[in-house]
Amino acid sequence: TVGRLTAQKAYELAIDAMKLLKDQGIKARWYILGEGELRNKLQQKIDSLGLKEDFLLLGAKENPYPYYKQCDLYVHATRFEGKSIAIREAQILGCTLLVSDCSGNREQVIDGVDGKMCQLTPEGISAGIEELLSDEEKCREYGKKASEKLTAEKEDVLQMFRFNDN
């Protein structure tokens, strides 16, 4: 996950979702890139739930792209969102996306086509992660569709410029 450590991003729910996954024996590690005012509070919750090795606050990174490229799943579970650059970056790099069902995310991800939507609850997030991690074929297909969608959008924009130049 990439984003500011703020209330909007609902990281406390993500931490609870990770705890549910670990309690179910699901092997996963969740990396968070970003900084913000909630860092200490979130780290305390991570520590208190015994997730120090599983839910990692890595801080801000100058170049997040290697992290996107190596992930099995990109999770963007937020309370509300505008047009998310982080979602766009994940799509461009062909990541499988799990996003919370909120207005901005709905504008960027089509549930069941180029990603999966989940309810913004620990149970909803963890169920979405578990479902996607257990279906490699679906993950590959979502990542491919996400990348293809952005390529098509780019071509549409380039075509508009070509049209306007004539």
C-alpha positions as a Markdown table, in Angstrom:
| # | Residue | x | y | z |
|---|---|---|---|---|
| 1 | Thr | 0.0 | 0.0 | 0.0 |
| 2 | Val | 1.2 | 3.5 | -0.8 |
| 3 | Gly | -0.2 | 6.6 | 0.9 |
| 4 | Arg | 0.0 | 9.1 | 3.6 |
| 5 | Leu | -0.5 | 7.8 | 7.2 |
| 6 | Thr | -3.7 | 9.7 | 7.8 |
| 7 | Ala | -7.2 | 8.8 | 9.0 |
| 8 | Gln | -8.5 | 8.9 | 5.4 |
| 9 | Lys | -6.4 | 5.9 | 4.5 |
| 10 | Ala | -8.0 | 3.6 | 7.3 |
| 11 | Tyr | -4.7 | 1.9 | 8.2 |
| 12 | Glu | -6.1 | 0.8 | 11.5 |
| 13 | Leu | -8.6 | -1.3 | 9.7 |
| 14 | Ala | -5.8 | -2.7 | 7.5 |
| 15 | Ile | -3.8 | -3.7 | 10.6 |
| 16 | Asp | -6.9 | -5.5 | 12.0 |
| 17 | Ala | -7.3 | -7.2 | 8.6 |
| 18 | Met | -3.7 | -8.4 | 8.8 |
| 19 | Lys | -4.3 | -9.8 | 12.3 |
| 20 | Leu | -7.3 | -11.8 | 11.0 |
| 21 | Leu | -5.2 | -13.2 | 8.1 |
| 22 | Lys | -2.4 | -14.2 | 10.5 |
| 23 | Asp | -4.9 | -15.8 | 12.9 |
| 24 | Gln | -6.3 | -17.9 | 10.0 |
| 25 | Gly | -2.8 | -19.0 | 9.2 |
| 26 | Ile | -2.5 | -17.1 | 5.9 |
| 27 | Lys | 1.1 | -16.3 | 5.1 |
| 28 | Ala | 1.4 | -12.7 | 4.0 |
| 29 | Arg | 3.5 | -9.6 | 4.5 |
| 30 | Trp | 2.0 | -6.1 | 4.1 |
| 31 | Tyr | 4.3 | -3.2 | 3.2 |
| 32 | Ile | 3.2 | 0.4 | 3.6 |
| 33 | Leu | 5.1 | 3.2 | 1.8 |
| 34 | Gly | 4.4 | 6.7 | 3.2 |
| 35 | Glu | 4.6 | 9.0 | 6.2 |
| 36 | Gly | 2.1 | 10.9 | 8.2 |
| 37 | Glu | 0.9 | 12.0 | 11.6 |
| 38 | Leu | -0.5 | 8.6 | 12.5 |
| 39 | Arg | 2.8 | 6.7 | 12.2 |
| 40 | Asn | 3.5 | 6.3 | 15.9 |
| 41 | Lys | -0.1 | 5.4 | 16.7 |
| 42 | Leu | -0.1 | 2.8 | 13.9 |
| 43 | Gln | 3.2 | 1.4 | 15.0 |
| 44 | Gln | 1.9 | 1.0 | 18.5 |
| 45 | Lys | -1.1 | -1.0 | 17.2 |
| 46 | Ile | 1.1 | -3.1 | 15.0 |
| 47 | Asp | 3.4 | -3.9 | 18.0 |
| 48 | Ser | 0.5 | -4.6 | 20.4 |
| 49 | Leu | -1.1 | -7.1 | 17.9 |
| 50 | Gly | 2.3 | -8.9 | 17.4 |
| 51 | Leu | 2.5 | -7.9 | 13.7 |
| 52 | Lys | 6.0 | -6.4 | 13.7 |
| 53 | Glu | 7.2 | -8.8 | 11.0 |
| 54 | Asp | 4.0 | -8.8 | 9.0 |
| 55 | Phe | 2.7 | -5.2 | 8.7 |
| 56 | Leu | 5.7 | -3.0 | 7.9 |
| 57 | Leu | 5.7 | 0.8 | 7.8 |
| 58 | Leu | 8.6 | 1.5 | 5.5 |
| 59 | Gly | 8.3 | 5.3 | 5.3 |
| 60 | Ala | 8.4 | 7.4 | 2.2 |
| 61 | Lys | 10.4 | 6.1 | -0.7 |
| 62 | Glu | 11.7 | 8.2 | -3.5 |
| 63 | Asn | 11.0 | 5.5 | -6.0 |
| 64 | Pro | 8.0 | 3.3 | -5.1 |
| 65 | Tyr | 7.9 | 1.5 | -8.4 |
| 66 | Pro | 10.2 | -1.5 | -7.5 |
| 67 | Tyr | 7.8 | -2.2 | -4.6 |
| 68 | Tyr | 4.7 | -2.2 | -6.9 |
| 69 | Lys | 6.5 | -4.4 | -9.3 |
| 70 | Gln | 7.4 | -7.0 | -6.7 |
| 71 | Cys | 4.0 | -7.2 | -4.9 |
| 72 | Asp | 1.6 | -10.0 | -5.4 |
| 73 | Leu | -1.3 | -7.7 | -4.5 |
| 74 | Tyr | -1.8 | -4.0 | -4.1 |
| 75 | Val | -4.3 | -3.0 | -1.5 |
| 76 | His | -5.9 | 0.4 | -1.4 |
| 77 | Ala | -8.5 | 0.4 | 1.4 |
| 78 | Thr | -9.5 | 4.0 | 2.1 |
| 79 | Arg | -12.5 | 5.8 | 3.5 |
| 80 | Phe | -12.7 | 8.2 | 0.6 |
| 81 | Glu | -10.5 | 8.9 | -2.4 |
| 82 | Gly | -10.2 | 11.3 | -5.3 |
| 83 | Lys | -8.3 | 10.2 | -8.4 |
| 84 | Ser | -5.6 | 8.1 | -6.7 |
| 85 | Ile | -2.1 | 8.3 | -8.2 |
| 86 | Ala | -1.2 | 5.2 | -6.2 |
| 87 | Ile | -3.9 | 3.2 | -7.9 |
| 88 | Arg | -2.8 | 4.6 | -11.3 |
| 89 | Glu | 0.8 | 3.6 | -10.7 |
| 90 | Ala | -0.3 | 0.1 | -9.6 |
| 91 | Gln | -2.5 | -0.3 | -12.7 |
| 92 | Ile | 0.3 | 0.9 | -15.1 |
| 93 | Leu | 2.6 | -1.7 | -13.5 |
| 94 | Gly | 0.0 | -4.5 | -13.9 |
| 95 | Cys | -0.6 | -5.1 | -10.2 |
| 96 | Thr | -3.6 | -7.0 | -9.0 |
| 97 | Leu | -5.7 | -4.5 | -7.1 |
| 98 | Leu | -8.0 | -4.8 | -4.1 |
| 99 | Val | -9.7 | -1.5 | -3.3 |
| 100 | Ser | -12.4 | -0.4 | -0.8 |
| 101 | Asp | -15.8 | 0.4 | -2.2 |
| 102 | Cys | -15.8 | 4.2 | -2.2 |
| 103 | Ser | -16.5 | 6.8 | -4.9 |
| 104 | Gly | -12.9 | 7.6 | -6.1 |
| 105 | Asn | -11.9 | 4.0 | -6.1 |
| 106 | Arg | -15.1 | 3.0 | -8.1 |
| 107 | Glu | -14.1 | 5.5 | -10.8 |
| 108 | Gln | -10.7 | 3.7 | -11.3 |
| 109 | Val | -11.4 | 0.0 | -10.7 |
| 110 | Ile | -14.2 | -2.1 | -12.2 |
| 111 | Asp | -15.0 | -4.8 | -9.7 |
| 112 | Gly | -14.4 | -8.2 | -11.1 |
| 113 | Val | -12.8 | -6.9 | -14.3 |
| 114 | Asp | -9.5 | -5.2 | -13.5 |
| 115 | Gly | -9.5 | -5.5 | -9.7 |
| 116 | Lys | -11.7 | -6.4 | -6.7 |
| 117 | Met | -13.7 | -4.2 | -4.4 |
| 118 | Cys | -14.1 | -4.9 | -0.8 |
| 119 | Gln | -16.1 | -3.5 | 2.1 |
| 120 | Leu | -14.0 | -1.2 | 4.4 |
| 121 | Thr | -14.0 | -3.5 | 7.4 |
| 122 | Pro | -11.2 | -5.8 | 8.7 |
| 123 | Glu | -13.3 | -8.8 | 7.6 |
| 124 | Gly | -14.0 | -7.4 | 4.1 |
| 125 | Ile | -10.4 | -6.5 | 3.5 |
| 126 | Ser | -9.0 | -9.8 | 4.8 |
| 127 | Ala | -11.6 | -11.8 | 2.8 |
| 128 | Gly | -10.6 | -9.9 | -0.4 |
| 129 | Ile | -6.9 | -10.5 | 0.2 |
| 130 | Glu | -7.5 | -14.2 | 1.0 |
| 131 | Glu | -9.6 | -14.7 | -2.1 |
| 132 | Leu | -7.1 | -13.0 | -4.4 |
| 133 | Leu | -4.0 | -14.7 | -2.9 |
| 134 | Ser | -5.6 | -18.1 | -3.4 |
| 135 | Asp | -6.4 | -17.5 | -7.1 |
| 136 | Glu | -3.2 | -16.8 | -9.1 |
| 137 | Glu | -5.0 | -16.9 | -12.4 |
| 138 | Lys | -7.5 | -14.3 | -11.4 |
| 139 | Cys | -4.7 | -12.1 | -10.1 |
| 140 | Arg | -2.8 | -12.3 | -13.4 |
| 141 | Glu | -6.0 | -11.5 | -15.3 |
| 142 | Tyr | -6.9 | -8.5 | -13.1 |
| 143 | Gly | -3.3 | -7.1 | -13.4 |
| 144 | Lys | -3.3 | -7.6 | -17.2 |
| 145 | Lys | -6.7 | -5.9 | -17.6 |
| 146 | Ala | -5.6 | -3.0 | -15.4 |
| 147 | Ser | -2.5 | -2.4 | -17.5 |
| 148 | Glu | -4.4 | -2.8 | -20.8 |
| 149 | Lys | -7.1 | -0.3 | -19.6 |
| 150 | Leu | -4.4 | 2.4 | -19.0 |
| 151 | Thr | -2.7 | 1.7 | -22.3 |
| 152 | Ala | -6.1 | 2.2 | -24.1 |
| 153 | Glu | -6.8 | 5.4 | -22.2 |
| 154 | Lys | -3.3 | 6.7 | -23.2 |
| 155 | Glu | -4.0 | 6.0 | -26.8 |
| 156 | Asp | -7.4 | 7.8 | -26.6 |
| 157 | Val | -5.6 | 10.9 | -25.2 |
| 158 | Leu | -2.9 | 10.8 | -27.8 |
| 159 | Gln | -5.6 | 10.5 | -30.5 |
| 160 | Met | -7.3 | 13.6 | -29.1 |
| 161 | Phe | -4.1 | 15.5 | -29.4 |
| 162 | Arg | -3.6 | 14.3 | -33.0 |
| 163 | Phe | -7.1 | 15.3 | -33.8 |
| 164 | Asn | -6.7 | 18.8 | -32.3 |
| 165 | Asp | -3.4 | 19.3 | -34.2 |
| 166 | Asn | -5.2 | 19.0 | -37.6 |
